[in-house]
Amino acid sequence: MTQTTDATALDTVLAYHQAWTSGDIDRAMTMVADDIVCRAPGEELNGKEAYRDYLAAFAPMLTGLTDVGNLADGDHVALFYYPHTAVTSTAAAAEHFTVRDDLITESVLVFDRLSFAPPNQR
């Protein structure tokens, strides 16, 4: 397995992030490994199709995005941002990615699920 450089891992993650947050799920998936594992609040997603479905369900709710920053170290990249939806623009999200062979192989996603729920479902 080839180790990805800091710049390449960060470039991959930023391109992926820009694609899915702008609604281009197909483009985002070109940067994701077939056997990706995503640990999200309350669930673990295994494989590209499960991950695609998860993103595709949330992406239409985005009305904007405020990027806070990122950190990169070798194959690992962390992103911090505020997804804007009709319900909130002040709930932070963080993701930690592992990138191998220029593909995202793992994501740990951290956010407060209740902040994104409609008020009558909190």
VENWO-V198985 format. One record per backbone hydrogen bond with DSSP energy under -1.0 kcal/mol. NH is the residue of the N-H (numbers start at 1). CO is the residue of the C=O. E is the energy in kcal/mol with one decimal. If there is no record, write none. Layout:
# VENWO-V198985
nh->{NH & NH}
co->{CO & CO}
e->{E & E}
This chain:
# VENWO-V198985
nh->{9 & 10 & 11 & 12 & 13 & 14 & 15 & 16 & 17 & 18 & 19 & 20 & 21 & 23 & 24 & 25 & 28 & 29 & 30 & 31 & 32 & 33 & 36 & 37 & 38 & 39 & 40 & 43 & 45 & 47 & 48 & 51 & 52 & 53 & 54 & 55 & 56 & 57 & 58 & 59 & 61 & 62 & 63 & 64 & 66 & 68 & 69 & 71 & 73 & 76 & 77 & 78 & 79 & 80 & 81 & 82 & 84 & 85 & 93 & 94 & 95 & 96 & 97 & 98 & 99 & 100 & 101 & 103 & 104 & 105 & 106 & 107 & 108 & 109 & 110 & 116 & 121 & 122}
co->{5 & 6 & 7 & 8 & 9 & 10 & 11 & 12 & 13 & 14 & 15 & 16 & 17 & 20 & 19 & 23 & 24 & 25 & 27 & 28 & 29 & 104 & 33 & 105 & 45 & 107 & 43 & 40 & 38 & 36 & 34 & 47 & 48 & 49 & 50 & 51 & 52 & 53 & 54 & 55 & 58 & 59 & 84 & 84 & 82 & 80 & 80 & 78 & 76 & 73 & 97 & 71 & 95 & 69 & 93 & 66 & 64 & 88 & 81 & 110 & 79 & 108 & 77 & 106 & 75 & 103 & 2 & 100 & 31 & 98 & 98 & 37 & 96 & 39 & 94 & 113 & 118 & 119}
e->{-2.9 & -2.7 & -2.8 & -2.7 & -2.4 & -2.8 & -2.3 & -2.4 & -2.9 & -2.5 & -2.1 & -2.6 & -2.2 & -1.4 & -2.5 & -1.4 & -2.2 & -2.4 & -1.1 & -1.8 & -1.4 & -2.7 & -1.5 & -1.6 & -2.7 & -2.9 & -2.4 & -2.3 & -3.3 & -3.3 & -2.1 & -2.0 & -2.9 & -2.5 & -1.9 & -2.5 & -3.1 & -1.5 & -1.2 & -3.2 & -2.1 & -1.5 & -3.0 & -1.0 & -2.2 & -2.7 & -1.7 & -2.2 & -3.1 & -2.0 & -2.0 & -3.0 & -2.6 & -2.4 & -2.4 & -2.9 & -2.4 & -3.1 & -3.0 & -2.4 & -2.2 & -2.2 & -3.6 & -2.1 & -2.8 & -2.6 & -1.2 & -1.9 & -2.9 & -2.8 & -1.3 & -2.3 & -2.3 & -2.7 & -3.3 & -1.3 & -2.7 & -1.1}
